[in-house]
Amino acid sequence: MDLEQTKVTLAQSRRRLEIFSLRWQARLDTQRLDQAVPWIIAVLLGAALSGLALTRAHQLDGGADLSAHLQGLWLIGEGYEPRSSVAGHNLLWEQAAFILYPVAGLIALFPDQPTLLCLQAAALGLAVVPLWRIARDVGGLKSGAAFAVVFAYCAYPAVHSINLSDFHPEALAVPALFAAVLTALKGRWNWFAVFALVAVTCRSDLAFALSGLGLLVLLEGRRRPGTAISLGGLAYGLVAMTAIQPRFNGGRFPHIEAFSDFGSNHPGSVLWGFISAPHQVVADTVSQANFQMIVFLLAPVMLLPLVAPRYVLPVLPLFAVYLVADVPSGQLAEASQTVPMIPFVFAATVFALARSGRVLVERVNVDRRLLTALVLTASLFFLRDAPSSLYERPWNWGQRDTMDIARQEAADLIPPDASVRASEQVLPLLSDRTRLYQLHAGDDPDSAAVAATPKVEWIVFDAESAPEWSPLDIESFDLDVRRTGFERLELEEEVAGLRVYRLRNVIQS
């Protein structure tokens, strides 16, 4: 009797939950709330991501990429080219990111580092709006399914990795890419042109992803716009890579180091390397590290994009090139390479859910069990893979320890017009100057000391940049630097791993 009563109680509870869910979905399906909800979520997500990025920066966890872009933006504000001494080249040479110029105007009005990180976080949060519209207007999903997709995006480990990987201009393209997918699928070509322009000014090779999107439009029967988008994206990508970007670095092809295994000196040799060694291309693409990256992108959405593969196919050639390229490994180091994949992964997720459901009146009703599984899967992979996972204790971030205080004191000692070479951890504190260089510790302290002294008047060494050095190695580096005419300065906040050197006869201001 008790068992039967329990079953009845469970059935009644399930029925009440279903009625409650349907009532709320009916309220959210009203036009006013349907317009407001994605903006509310975007603001909340942008605020959360901004807080995480700022707390990480406050404890001086920023690196060379952040300092290079801060220096480049400062140079633009001062009327110079963004020729960063930290990066060793003009920042426009990397990806023709002309978006840096309007960003530099914004940075000139507000504190540079917080503004830059909040701008990146806001862009990642803003992507919720076009994603919601793809789910609702194109995929025809009910509000509950749209919420599940948006939740998966908010918990997506790749989004959190981008947010915490210093600053990359292509991160600003994420909402533009989502909006480009939305407007292309809805046939709003004028708006598509605007969003496509924004995307390629953030990173030039995103034009190849847009070219693939044109092929998708073509396959859906819209031949003229599909052909125009495909050929236009391909043309701009090739022109940017072979003509625009090289002019910012003496005609040098920008990605030659990344593809040095396939060719050298010019893109033609790299292309021939791809054609002549297809086995190597395939082997590099499906390596274990790349397989883990693919799982990293698809597993948090339950592999649903494989159910609607045509919406992922447009970006696969570009992503395959990324996988083959020899770039720094590591979750945060490779974060920017995931940018073109994210919009297409979630567009495919939307259409996979639409295929799995059934149309009720005007909207697609998706089984609640599938949506629950999607939410739980997204939560689990957030906890496992996201750099801001609860296991990383982000609530403890932002607390400066003795080393952080000493780093700030060291940066305050150095005059603004001085030339400096500093370890990666200190670089973001010194970005507002024209002559700033990174101190590469390497494996040999003697070689590091020889490379550290030319062209600079100040040196800041942080032992965290050389985790494999022993105390004896640090003392050897110290002795070699002082032999070349530098003197070591004492800090009020003395810590064992931080050394500040000034060239003798240089007056401290």
Summary of the structure (lengths in Angstrom):
residues: 509
radius of gyration: 25.6
end to end distance: 87.7
largest distance: 94.2
contacts: 1712
relative contact order: 0.10
helix: 66%
strand: 6%
